[in-house]
Amino acid sequence: MAKPQEKVSFRERLKQIGQVFSFTAKQDKWFVPLVIGAVAIPIALTVLVVLLTGSWVWIPVGVLFTLLAVLIVLNLRSNTAMMNVAEGQPGAAASLMENMRGDWRVRPAASSTTQFDMVHVVIGRPGVILLAEGDPQRVRSLLGQEKRRLVKVIGNAPLYDYIIGSEEGQLPVRKLRSTMLKLPRNLTGKDVNALDKRLGALMARPQMPKGAIPKNMRPSKGAFRQQRPR
């Protein structure tokens, strides 16, 4: 059975917001000025309304609007800052997909090389999605191999593939979420479960990374001599 999610205390929630605030302020030079504007404008409008109407009822309303404006700025700018940091980082696409809302079954680095080229396999309502990260020339070959392997078991499920990057014809990390949400819902929840089981059985067999084996992973010559029959 799935473990119930632990409740986050109010103090812990404030700590998390403070960490996000600090991170965003370091990454985005416009964040602090925008927060100041989000605080100053609602307060100024509240003072003006109070002076014109003579009613103090507008003060709590102004406070609520101020907090809402700050949270909107924090949400938008923190997402932008995280996208900027994630861009170019190995495994960023898989990490973003794992944190997306909805039923997305992510298998990070289902295929990979020793040069940190990788193809992530994602199963969702649109079908099977391949996200390739790494050197464009190498990942195209890796992507082709993975497509040939999956075609045998996915049946009629749609297959999408993207190369993550900022060059022409590639999908930038910052547009990954919106692109996934725009894909049509071709499968039912039952189809997704069945497809997940089939791919799980296929990927249960471990694959060796393509490319030369690093020196620190190679067995010593003495190990081969010990295994020889006498």
MARBA-3410 file (N, C-alpha, C, O; in Angstrom, 1 decimal):
230
0.8,-1.2,0.0,0.0,0.0,0.0,0.9,1.2,0.0,2.0,1.3,0.6 ~ 0.4,2.3,-0.7,1.1,3.5,-0.7,1.1,4.2,0.6,0.1,4.3,1.3 ~ 2.3,4.7,1.0,2.4,5.4,2.3,1.7,6.8,2.2,1.8,7.5,1.2 ~ 0.9,7.2,3.2,0.3,8.5,3.2,1.3,9.6,3.2,2.3,9.5,3.9 ~ 1.0,10.7,2.5,1.9,11.8,2.5,2.0,12.5,3.9,1.0,12.7,4.5
3.2,12.8,4.3,3.4,13.4,5.6,2.9,14.9,5.5,3.2,15.6,4.5 ~ 2.2,15.4,6.5,1.8,16.8,6.5,3.0,17.7,6.8,3.8,17.4,7.7 ~ 3.1,18.7,6.1,4.1,19.7,6.3,3.6,20.8,7.3,2.6,21.4,7.0 ~ 4.4,21.0,8.3,4.0,22.0,9.3,4.1,23.4,8.7,4.7,23.7,7.7 ~ 3.4,24.4,9.4,3.4,25.8,8.9,4.8,26.4,8.9,5.2,27.1,8.0
5.6,26.0,9.9,7.0,26.5,10.0,7.8,25.9,8.9,8.6,26.7,8.3 ~ 7.6,24.7,8.6,8.4,24.0,7.5,8.0,24.6,6.2,8.9,24.8,5.3 ~ 6.7,24.9,6.0,6.3,25.5,4.8,6.9,26.9,4.6,7.3,27.3,3.5 ~ 6.9,27.7,5.7,7.6,29.0,5.6,9.1,28.9,5.3,9.6,29.7,4.5 ~ 9.7,27.9,5.8,11.1,27.6,5.5,11.3,27.3,4.0,12.3,27.8,3.4
10.5,26.5,3.5,10.6,26.2,2.0,10.4,27.4,1.2,11.1,27.6,0.2 ~ 9.4,28.2,1.5,9.1,29.5,0.8,10.4,30.4,0.8,10.7,31.0,-0.1 ~ 11.0,30.5,2.0,12.2,31.3,2.2,13.3,30.8,1.4,14.1,31.6,0.8 ~ 13.5,29.5,1.3,14.5,28.9,0.4,14.3,29.2,-1.1,15.3,29.6,-1.8 ~ 13.1,29.1,-1.5,12.7,29.4,-2.9,13.0,30.9,-3.2,13.5,31.3,-4.2
12.6,31.7,-2.2,12.8,33.2,-2.3,14.3,33.5,-2.5,14.7,34.3,-3.3 ~ 15.1,32.9,-1.6,16.5,33.1,-1.6,17.2,32.7,-2.9,18.0,33.3,-3.5 ~ 16.8,31.5,-3.4,17.3,30.9,-4.6,16.9,31.8,-5.8,17.8,32.1,-6.7 ~ 15.7,32.2,-5.9,15.2,33.0,-7.0,15.9,34.4,-7.0,16.3,34.9,-8.1 ~ 16.1,35.0,-5.8,16.8,36.3,-5.8,18.2,36.2,-6.3,18.7,37.2,-6.9
18.9,35.1,-6.0,20.3,34.9,-6.5,20.3,34.7,-8.0,21.3,35.1,-8.6 ~ 19.3,34.0,-8.6,19.4,33.7,-10.0,18.8,34.7,-10.9,19.1,34.8,-12.1 ~ 17.8,35.6,-10.4,17.1,36.5,-11.2,17.2,37.9,-10.6,16.8,38.2,-9.5 ~ 17.9,38.8,-11.4,18.1,40.2,-10.9,16.9,41.0,-10.9,16.8,42.0,-10.2 ~ 15.8,40.6,-11.6,14.6,41.3,-11.7,13.6,40.9,-10.6,12.6,41.5,-10.4
13.9,39.9,-9.9,13.0,39.3,-8.9,12.7,40.3,-7.8,11.5,40.6,-7.5 ~ 13.7,40.8,-7.1,13.5,41.7,-6.0,12.8,43.0,-6.4,11.8,43.4,-5.7 ~ 13.1,43.7,-7.5,12.4,44.8,-7.9,10.9,44.5,-8.2,10.0,45.3,-7.9 ~ 10.6,43.3,-8.8,9.2,42.9,-9.1,8.5,42.7,-7.8,7.3,43.0,-7.7 ~ 9.2,42.1,-6.8,8.5,41.9,-5.5,8.2,43.2,-4.8,7.1,43.4,-4.2
9.1,44.1,-4.9,8.9,45.5,-4.3,7.7,46.1,-5.0,6.8,46.7,-4.3 ~ 7.6,46.0,-6.3,6.4,46.5,-7.0,5.1,45.8,-6.6,4.1,46.4,-6.5 ~ 5.2,44.5,-6.4,4.0,43.7,-6.0,3.5,44.1,-4.6,2.4,43.9,-4.3 ~ 4.4,44.6,-3.8,4.0,45.0,-2.5,3.6,46.5,-2.5,2.6,46.8,-1.9 ~ 4.3,47.3,-3.2,4.0,48.8,-3.2,2.7,49.1,-3.9,2.0,50.0,-3.3
2.4,48.5,-5.0,1.2,48.9,-5.8,-0.1,48.6,-5.0,-0.9,49.5,-4.9 ~ -0.2,47.4,-4.5,-1.5,47.1,-3.8,-1.6,47.9,-2.5,-2.7,48.4,-2.1 ~ -0.5,48.2,-1.8,-0.6,49.0,-0.6,-1.0,50.4,-0.9,-1.8,51.0,-0.3 ~ -0.4,51.0,-2.0,-0.7,52.3,-2.4,-2.2,52.4,-2.8,-2.9,53.4,-2.5 ~ -2.7,51.4,-3.5,-4.1,51.4,-3.9,-5.0,51.3,-2.7,-6.1,51.9,-2.6
-4.6,50.5,-1.7,-5.4,50.3,-0.5,-5.5,51.6,0.3,-6.6,52.0,0.7 ~ -4.4,52.3,0.4,-4.4,53.6,1.1,-5.3,54.6,0.4,-6.0,55.3,1.1 ~ -5.2,54.6,-0.9,-6.0,55.5,-1.7,-7.5,55.2,-1.5,-8.3,56.2,-1.3 ~ -7.9,53.9,-1.5,-9.3,53.6,-1.4,-9.8,53.9,0.1,-10.9,54.4,0.2 ~ -8.9,53.7,1.1,-9.3,54.0,2.4,-9.5,55.5,2.6,-10.5,55.9,3.3
-8.6,56.3,2.0,-8.8,57.8,2.1,-10.0,58.3,1.4,-10.7,59.2,1.9 ~ -10.4,57.6,0.3,-11.5,58.1,-0.5,-12.8,57.6,0.2,-13.8,58.4,0.2 ~ -12.9,56.4,0.7,-14.1,55.9,1.3,-14.2,56.1,2.8,-15.3,56.1,3.3 ~ -13.1,56.2,3.4,-13.1,56.4,4.9,-13.4,55.1,5.6,-13.7,55.1,6.8 ~ -13.3,54.0,4.9,-13.6,52.7,5.5,-12.3,51.9,5.7,-11.5,51.7,4.8
-12.2,51.4,6.9,-11.0,50.6,7.2,-11.1,49.1,6.8,-10.2,48.3,6.9 ~ -12.3,48.8,6.3,-12.5,47.4,5.9,-11.6,47.0,4.7,-11.3,45.8,4.5 ~ -11.1,48.0,3.9,-10.3,47.7,2.8,-8.9,47.3,3.2,-8.1,46.8,2.3 ~ -8.5,47.6,4.4,-7.1,47.2,4.8,-6.8,45.7,4.7,-5.8,45.3,4.1 ~ -7.6,44.8,5.3,-7.4,43.4,5.2,-7.5,42.9,3.7,-6.8,42.0,3.3
-8.4,43.6,3.0,-8.5,43.2,1.5,-7.2,43.5,0.8,-6.7,42.8,0.0 ~ -6.6,44.7,1.2,-5.3,45.1,0.6,-4.2,44.2,0.9,-3.3,43.9,0.1 ~ -4.2,43.8,2.2,-3.1,42.8,2.7,-3.2,41.5,1.9,-2.2,41.0,1.5 ~ -4.4,41.0,1.7,-4.6,39.8,0.9,-4.1,39.9,-0.5,-3.5,39.0,-1.0 ~ -4.5,41.0,-1.1,-4.1,41.3,-2.5,-2.5,41.4,-2.6,-1.9,41.0,-3.6
-1.9,42.0,-1.6,-0.5,42.1,-1.6,0.2,40.8,-1.5,1.1,40.5,-2.2 ~ -0.3,39.9,-0.6,0.3,38.6,-0.4,0.1,37.8,-1.7,1.0,37.0,-2.2 ~ -1.1,37.9,-2.3,-1.4,37.2,-3.6,-0.4,37.6,-4.7,0.1,36.8,-5.5 ~ -0.2,39.0,-4.8,0.7,39.5,-5.8,2.1,39.0,-5.6,2.8,38.6,-6.6 ~ 2.6,38.9,-4.4,4.0,38.5,-4.1,4.1,37.0,-4.4,5.1,36.6,-5.0
3.1,36.2,-4.1,3.1,34.7,-4.4,3.1,34.5,-5.9,3.8,33.6,-6.4 ~ 2.4,35.3,-6.7,2.3,35.2,-8.1,3.7,35.5,-8.7,4.2,34.7,-9.6 ~ 4.3,36.6,-8.3,5.6,36.9,-8.8,6.7,35.8,-8.4,7.5,35.4,-9.2 ~ 6.6,35.3,-7.1,7.5,34.3,-6.7,7.3,33.0,-7.5,8.3,32.4,-7.9 ~ 6.1,32.6,-7.8,5.9,31.4,-8.6,6.4,31.5,-10.0,7.1,30.6,-10.5
6.1,32.6,-10.7,6.5,32.8,-12.1,8.0,32.9,-12.2,8.6,32.3,-13.1 ~ 8.6,33.8,-11.4,10.1,34.0,-11.5,10.9,32.8,-11.0,12.0,32.6,-11.5 ~ 10.4,32.1,-10.0,11.1,30.9,-9.5,11.1,29.8,-10.5,12.1,29.1,-10.7 ~ 10.0,29.6,-11.2,10.0,28.7,-12.3,11.0,29.0,-13.4,11.6,28.1,-13.9 ~ 11.0,30.3,-13.8,12.0,30.7,-14.8,13.4,30.5,-14.4,14.2,30.0,-15.1
13.7,30.8,-13.1,15.0,30.6,-12.6,15.4,29.2,-12.6,16.6,28.8,-12.9 ~ 14.5,28.3,-12.2,14.8,26.9,-12.2,15.0,26.3,-13.6,15.9,25.4,-13.8 ~ 14.3,26.8,-14.5,14.5,26.4,-15.9,15.9,26.8,-16.4,16.5,26.1,-17.1 ~ 16.3,28.0,-16.1,17.6,28.5,-16.5,18.7,27.7,-15.9,19.7,27.4,-16.6 ~ 18.6,27.3,-14.6,19.6,26.4,-14.0,19.6,25.0,-14.6,20.6,24.4,-14.7
18.4,24.5,-14.8,18.3,23.1,-15.3,18.8,23.0,-16.8,19.2,21.9,-17.1 ~ 18.7,24.0,-17.6,19.1,23.9,-18.9,20.6,23.5,-19.1,21.5,24.2,-18.5 ~ 20.8,22.5,-19.8,22.2,22.0,-20.0,22.6,21.0,-19.0,23.7,20.4,-19.1 ~ 21.9,20.8,-17.9,22.2,19.8,-16.9,21.8,18.4,-17.3,20.7,18.2,-17.7 ~ 22.7,17.4,-17.2,22.3,16.0,-17.6,21.2,15.5,-16.7,21.2,15.6,-15.5
20.2,14.9,-17.4,19.0,14.4,-16.6,18.0,15.4,-16.3,17.0,15.0,-15.5 ~ 18.1,16.6,-16.7,17.1,17.7,-16.4,15.7,17.3,-16.9,14.7,17.6,-16.2 ~ 15.6,16.8,-18.1,14.3,16.5,-18.7,13.6,15.5,-17.9,12.4,15.6,-17.6 ~ 14.3,14.4,-17.5,13.6,13.4,-16.7,13.2,13.9,-15.3,12.1,13.6,-14.8 ~ 14.0,14.8,-14.7,13.7,15.3,-13.4,12.4,16.2,-13.5,11.6,16.1,-12.6
12.3,17.0,-14.5,11.1,17.8,-14.7,9.9,17.0,-15.0,8.8,17.3,-14.4 ~ 10.0,15.9,-15.7,8.9,15.1,-16.0,8.4,14.4,-14.7,7.2,14.2,-14.5 ~ 9.3,14.0,-13.9,9.0,13.3,-12.6,8.2,14.2,-11.7,7.5,13.7,-10.9 ~ 8.4,15.5,-11.8,7.8,16.5,-10.9,6.5,17.1,-11.5,5.9,18.0,-10.9 ~ 6.2,16.7,-12.7,5.0,17.2,-13.4,3.7,16.6,-12.8,3.7,15.4,-12.4
2.7,17.3,-12.7,1.4,16.8,-12.3,0.8,15.9,-13.4,1.0,16.1,-14.6 ~ 0.1,14.9,-12.9,-0.5,14.0,-13.9,0.1,12.6,-13.8,1.1,12.4,-13.1 ~ -0.4,11.7,-14.6,0.1,10.3,-14.6,1.2,10.2,-15.7,0.9,9.8,-16.8 ~ 2.4,10.4,-15.3,3.6,10.3,-16.1,4.5,9.2,-15.5,5.0,9.4,-14.4 ~ 4.7,8.1,-16.3,5.6,7.1,-15.8,7.0,7.3,-16.4,7.2,7.1,-17.7
8.0,7.7,-15.7,9.3,8.1,-16.2,10.3,7.1,-15.9,10.4,6.6,-14.7 ~ 11.1,6.7,-16.9,12.2,5.8,-16.7,13.5,6.5,-17.2,13.8,6.5,-18.4 ~ 14.1,7.2,-16.2,15.3,8.0,-16.6,16.4,7.1,-17.2,16.7,6.0,-16.7 ~ 17.1,7.7,-18.2,18.3,7.0,-18.8,18.0,5.5,-19.1,18.8,4.7,-18.8 ~ 16.9,5.3,-19.8,16.6,3.9,-20.2,17.7,3.4,-21.2,18.0,2.2,-21.2
18.3,4.3,-21.9,19.5,4.0,-22.8,20.5,5.1,-22.5,20.1,6.3,-22.4 ~ 21.8,4.8,-22.4,22.8,5.8,-22.2,24.1,5.4,-22.7,24.3,4.2,-23.1 ~ 25.0,6.4,-22.7,26.4,6.1,-23.1,27.3,6.6,-22.0,26.8,7.3,-21.0 ~ 28.6,6.3,-22.0,29.5,6.7,-21.0,29.9,8.2,-21.1,30.5,8.7,-20.3 ~ 29.4,8.8,-22.2,29.6,10.3,-22.4,28.4,11.1,-21.9,28.3,12.2,-22.3
27.6,10.5,-21.1,26.4,11.1,-20.5,25.3,11.5,-21.6,24.5,12.4,-21.3 ~ 25.3,10.8,-22.7,24.2,10.8,-23.6,23.1,9.9,-23.1,23.5,8.8,-22.6 ~ 21.9,10.3,-23.1,20.8,9.4,-22.5,19.5,9.6,-23.2,19.2,10.7,-23.7 ~ 18.7,8.6,-23.1,17.3,8.6,-23.6,16.4,8.2,-22.5,16.5,7.1,-22.0 ~ 15.5,9.1,-22.1,14.5,8.8,-21.1,13.2,8.4,-21.7,12.8,8.9,-22.8
12.6,7.4,-21.2,11.3,6.9,-21.7,10.2,7.3,-20.7,10.2,7.1,-19.5 ~ 9.2,8.0,-21.3,8.1,8.5,-20.5,6.8,7.8,-21.1,6.6,7.8,-22.3 ~ 6.0,7.3,-20.2,4.7,6.7,-20.6,3.6,7.6,-20.0,3.6,7.9,-18.8 ~ 2.6,8.0,-20.8,1.5,8.8,-20.3,0.3,8.7,-21.2,0.3,7.8,-22.1 ~ -0.7,9.5,-21.0,-1.9,9.5,-21.8,-1.7,9.7,-23.2,-2.4,9.2,-24.1
-0.7,10.6,-23.6,-0.4,10.7,-25.1,0.2,9.5,-25.7,0.0,9.3,-26.9 ~ 0.9,8.6,-25.0,1.5,7.4,-25.5,2.9,7.3,-24.9,3.1,7.5,-23.7 ~ 3.9,6.9,-25.7,5.3,6.7,-25.3,6.1,7.9,-25.8,6.0,8.2,-27.0 ~ 6.8,8.5,-25.0,7.6,9.7,-25.3,9.1,9.4,-25.0,9.4,9.0,-23.9 ~ 9.9,9.7,-26.0,11.4,9.5,-25.8,12.0,10.9,-25.7,11.8,11.7,-26.6
12.7,11.2,-24.7,13.4,12.4,-24.5,14.9,12.2,-24.5,15.4,11.5,-23.6 ~ 15.6,12.7,-25.5,17.1,12.4,-25.6,17.8,13.7,-25.2,17.5,14.8,-25.5 ~ 18.9,13.4,-24.4,19.8,14.5,-23.9,21.2,14.1,-24.2,21.6,13.0,-24.1 ~ 22.0,15.1,-24.6,23.4,14.9,-24.9,23.9,15.4,-26.2,23.2,16.3,-26.8 ~ 25.0,14.9,-26.8,25.5,15.4,-28.0,24.5,15.0,-29.2,24.1,13.8,-29.3
24.1,16.0,-30.0,23.0,15.7,-31.0,23.3,14.6,-31.9,22.4,13.8,-32.2 ~ 24.6,14.4,-32.4,24.9,13.3,-33.3,24.8,12.0,-32.6,24.3,11.0,-33.2 ~ 25.3,11.9,-31.4,25.3,10.6,-30.7,23.9,10.2,-30.3,23.5,9.0,-30.4 ~ 23.1,11.2,-29.8,21.8,10.8,-29.3,20.8,10.5,-30.4,19.9,9.7,-30.1 ~ 21.1,10.9,-31.6,20.2,10.5,-32.7,20.4,9.0,-32.9,19.4,8.3,-33.2
21.6,8.5,-32.9,21.8,7.1,-33.0,21.2,6.3,-31.9,20.6,5.3,-32.1 ~ 21.4,6.8,-30.7,20.8,6.2,-29.5,19.3,6.2,-29.5,18.6,5.2,-29.1 ~ 18.7,7.3,-30.0,17.3,7.4,-30.1,16.7,6.4,-31.1,15.7,5.8,-30.9 ~ 17.4,6.3,-32.2,17.0,5.3,-33.2,17.0,3.9,-32.7,16.1,3.1,-33.0 ~ 18.0,3.5,-31.9,18.1,2.2,-31.3,16.9,2.0,-30.3,16.3,0.9,-30.3
16.6,3.0,-29.6,15.6,2.8,-28.6,14.2,2.7,-29.2,13.4,2.0,-28.8 ~ 14.0,3.5,-30.3,12.7,3.4,-31.0,12.5,2.0,-31.6,11.4,1.5,-31.6 ~ 13.6,1.4,-32.2,13.5,0.1,-32.8,13.2,-0.9,-31.7,12.5,-1.9,-32.0 ~ 13.7,-0.7,-30.5,13.5,-1.7,-29.4,12.1,-1.6,-28.9,11.5,-2.6,-28.6 ~ 11.5,-0.4,-28.8,10.2,-0.2,-28.2,9.1,-0.5,-29.2,8.0,-1.0,-28.8
9.3,-0.3,-30.5,8.2,-0.6,-31.5,7.7,-2.0,-31.4,6.6,-2.2,-31.7 ~ 8.6,-2.9,-31.0,8.2,-4.3,-30.9,7.1,-4.6,-29.9,6.4,-5.6,-30.0 ~ 7.0,-3.7,-28.8,6.2,-4.1,-27.7,5.0,-3.0,-27.5,4.1,-3.3,-26.7 ~ 5.1,-1.9,-28.1,4.1,-0.8,-27.7,2.8,-1.0,-28.6,1.9,-0.3,-28.3 ~ 2.8,-1.8,-29.6,1.6,-2.0,-30.4,1.2,-0.8,-31.1,2.0,-0.2,-31.8
0.0,-0.3,-31.0,-0.6,0.8,-31.7,-0.4,2.1,-30.9,-0.9,3.2,-31.4 ~ 0.3,2.1,-29.8,0.4,3.3,-29.0,1.3,4.3,-29.7,2.3,4.0,-30.3 ~ 0.9,5.6,-29.8,1.7,6.6,-30.4,3.1,6.7,-29.8,3.2,6.6,-28.6 ~ 4.1,7.0,-30.6,5.5,7.2,-30.2,6.0,8.6,-30.6,6.0,8.9,-31.8 ~ 6.3,9.3,-29.6,6.9,10.7,-29.8,8.4,10.7,-29.4,8.8,10.0,-28.5
9.2,11.5,-30.1,10.6,11.6,-29.7,11.0,13.0,-29.8,10.7,13.7,-30.8 ~ 11.8,13.5,-28.9,12.3,14.8,-28.8,13.8,14.8,-28.4,14.2,14.0,-27.6 ~ 14.6,15.7,-29.0,16.0,15.9,-28.6,16.0,17.2,-27.8,15.6,18.3,-28.3 ~ 16.4,17.2,-26.5,16.4,18.3,-25.7,17.6,19.2,-26.0,18.7,18.7,-26.0 ~ 17.4,20.5,-26.2,18.5,21.4,-26.5,18.0,22.7,-27.0,16.8,22.9,-27.1
18.9,23.6,-27.3,18.5,25.0,-27.7,18.7,25.2,-29.1,18.5,26.3,-29.6 ~ 19.2,24.2,-29.9,19.5,24.4,-31.3,18.2,24.3,-32.1,17.2,23.8,-31.6 ~ 18.2,24.6,-33.4,17.1,24.5,-34.3,16.6,23.1,-34.4,17.4,22.2,-34.6 ~ 15.3,22.9,-34.2,14.7,21.5,-34.3,14.8,20.8,-33.0,14.3,19.6,-33.0 ~ 15.3,21.4,-32.0,15.4,20.7,-30.7,14.3,21.4,-29.7,13.8,22.4,-30.0
14.1,20.7,-28.6,13.1,21.1,-27.7,13.8,21.7,-26.4,14.4,21.0,-25.7 ~ 13.7,23.0,-26.2,14.3,23.6,-25.0,13.6,23.1,-23.7,12.5,22.8,-23.7 ~ 14.4,23.0,-22.7,13.9,22.5,-21.4,12.8,23.3,-20.9,11.8,22.8,-20.4 ~ 12.8,24.6,-21.1,11.8,25.5,-20.6,10.5,25.3,-21.3,9.4,25.7,-20.7 ~ 10.4,24.7,-22.5,9.2,24.4,-23.2,8.7,23.0,-23.0,7.7,22.6,-23.6
9.5,22.2,-22.3,9.1,20.8,-22.1,7.7,20.6,-21.5,6.9,19.8,-22.1 ~ 7.5,21.3,-20.4,6.2,21.1,-19.7,5.0,21.4,-20.6,4.0,20.7,-20.8 ~ 5.1,22.6,-21.3,4.0,23.1,-22.1,3.8,22.2,-23.3,2.7,21.9,-23.7 ~ 4.9,21.7,-23.9,4.8,20.8,-25.0,4.1,19.4,-24.6,3.3,18.9,-25.4 ~ 4.5,18.9,-23.5,3.9,17.6,-23.0,2.4,17.8,-22.8,1.6,16.9,-23.1
2.0,19.0,-22.2,0.6,19.2,-21.9,-0.3,19.4,-23.1,-1.5,19.2,-23.1 ~ 0.4,19.8,-24.2,-0.4,20.0,-25.5,-0.6,18.8,-26.3,-1.4,18.7,-27.2 ~ 0.1,17.7,-25.9,0.0,16.4,-26.7,-1.4,15.9,-26.5,-2.0,16.0,-25.4 ~ -2.0,15.2,-27.5,-3.4,14.7,-27.3,-3.4,13.5,-26.4,-2.4,12.8,-26.3 ~ -4.5,13.3,-25.7,-4.7,12.1,-24.8,-5.2,11.0,-25.7,-6.4,10.8,-25.9
-4.2,10.2,-26.1,-4.6,9.0,-27.0,-4.9,7.8,-26.3,-5.6,6.9,-26.8 ~ -4.5,7.6,-25.0,-4.7,6.4,-24.3,-5.6,6.6,-23.0,-5.6,7.7,-22.5 ~ -6.2,5.5,-22.6,-7.0,5.6,-21.4,-6.0,5.2,-20.2,-4.9,4.7,-20.5 ~ -6.5,5.4,-19.0,-5.7,5.0,-17.8,-5.3,3.5,-17.9,-4.2,3.1,-17.5 ~ -6.3,2.7,-18.3,-6.1,1.2,-18.4,-5.0,0.9,-19.5,-4.2,0.0,-19.3
-5.0,1.6,-20.6,-4.0,1.4,-21.6,-2.6,1.8,-21.1,-1.6,1.1,-21.4 ~ -2.5,2.9,-20.3,-1.2,3.3,-19.7,-0.7,2.2,-18.8,0.5,1.9,-18.8 ~ -1.5,1.6,-18.0,-1.1,0.6,-17.1,-0.6,-0.6,-17.8,0.5,-1.2,-17.5 ~ -1.3,-1.0,-18.9,-0.9,-2.2,-19.6,0.4,-1.9,-20.4,1.3,-2.8,-20.4 ~ 0.6,-0.7,-20.9,1.8,-0.4,-21.6,3.0,-0.3,-20.7,4.1,-0.7,-21.0
2.7,0.2,-19.5,3.8,0.3,-18.5,4.3,-1.0,-18.1,5.5,-1.2,-17.9 ~ 3.4,-2.0,-18.0,3.8,-3.4,-17.6,4.7,-4.0,-18.7,5.7,-4.7,-18.4 ~ 4.2,-3.8,-20.0,5.0,-4.4,-21.1,6.4,-3.8,-21.2,7.4,-4.5,-21.4 ~ 6.5,-2.5,-21.0,7.8,-1.8,-21.1,8.6,-2.2,-19.9,9.9,-2.2,-20.0 ~ 8.0,-2.4,-18.8,8.7,-2.7,-17.5,9.4,-4.1,-17.7,10.5,-4.3,-17.3
8.7,-5.0,-18.3,9.3,-6.3,-18.6,10.4,-6.3,-19.6,11.4,-7.0,-19.4 ~ 10.3,-5.4,-20.6,11.3,-5.2,-21.6,12.6,-4.6,-21.0,13.7,-5.0,-21.3 ~ 12.4,-3.6,-20.1,13.5,-2.9,-19.6,14.1,-3.5,-18.3,15.1,-3.0,-17.7 ~ 13.5,-4.6,-17.9,14.1,-5.3,-16.7,15.4,-5.9,-17.0,16.2,-6.1,-16.1 ~ 15.7,-6.1,-18.3,17.0,-6.7,-18.7,18.0,-5.5,-18.8,17.8,-4.6,-19.6
19.0,-5.5,-18.0,19.9,-4.4,-18.0,20.7,-4.3,-19.3,21.0,-5.3,-19.9 ~ 21.0,-3.0,-19.7,21.7,-2.7,-20.9,23.1,-2.1,-20.5,23.1,-1.3,-19.6 ~ 24.1,-2.5,-21.2,25.4,-1.9,-21.0,25.5,-0.6,-21.7,25.0,-0.5,-22.8 ~ 26.0,0.4,-21.1,26.1,1.7,-21.8,27.0,1.6,-23.1,27.9,0.8,-23.1 ~ 26.5,2.3,-24.1,27.3,2.3,-25.4,28.6,3.1,-25.2,28.6,4.1,-24.5
29.6,2.7,-25.9,30.9,3.4,-25.8,32.0,2.7,-25.0,31.8,1.6,-24.5 ~ 33.1,3.3,-25.0,34.3,2.6,-24.3,34.0,2.6,-22.8,33.5,3.5,-22.2 ~ 34.4,1.5,-22.2,34.3,1.3,-20.7,35.4,2.1,-20.1,36.6,2.0,-20.4 ~ 35.0,3.0,-19.1,36.0,3.8,-18.4,37.1,2.9,-17.7,36.8,1.8,-17.3 ~ 38.3,3.4,-17.6,39.4,2.6,-17.1,39.1,2.1,-15.6,39.5,1.0,-15.3
38.5,3.0,-14.8,38.3,2.6,-13.4,37.2,1.5,-13.3,37.0,1.0,-12.2 ~ 36.5,1.2,-14.4,35.5,0.1,-14.3,35.9,-1.2,-15.0,35.2,-2.2,-14.9 ~ 37.1,-1.1,-15.6,37.6,-2.3,-16.3,38.2,-3.3,-15.2,38.9,-2.9,-14.3 ~ 38.0,-4.6,-15.4,38.6,-5.6,-14.5,40.1,-5.7,-14.7,40.6,-5.5,-15.8 ~ 40.8,-6.0,-13.7,42.3,-6.1,-13.8,42.7,-7.3,-14.5,41.9,-8.3,-14.6
43.9,-7.3,-15.1,44.4,-8.5,-15.8,44.5,-9.7,-14.9,44.3,-10.8,-15.4 ~ 44.8,-9.4,-13.7,44.9,-10.5,-12.7,43.6,-11.3,-12.5,43.6,-12.5,-12.3 ~ 42.5,-10.5,-12.6,41.2,-11.2,-12.4,40.9,-12.2,-13.6,40.3,-13.2,-13.3 ~ 41.3,-11.8,-14.8,41.2,-12.8,-15.9,42.1,-14.0,-15.7,41.6,-15.1,-16.0 ~ 43.3,-13.8,-15.2,44.2,-15.0,-15.0,43.7,-15.9,-14.0,43.8,-17.1,-14.1
43.0,-15.3,-12.9,42.5,-16.2,-11.9,41.3,-17.0,-12.3,41.1,-18.1,-11.8 ~ 40.6,-16.5,-13.4,39.4,-17.3,-13.9,39.8,-18.3,-14.9,38.9,-19.2,-15.2 ~ 41.0,-18.3,-15.4,41.4,-19.3,-16.4,41.5,-20.7,-15.8,42.1,-20.9,-14.7 ~ 41.0,-21.7,-16.4,41.2,-23.1,-15.9,42.6,-23.6,-16.0,43.3,-23.3,-16.9 ~ 43.0,-24.3,-15.0,44.4,-24.8,-14.9,44.5,-26.2,-15.5,45.6,-26.7,-15.5
END
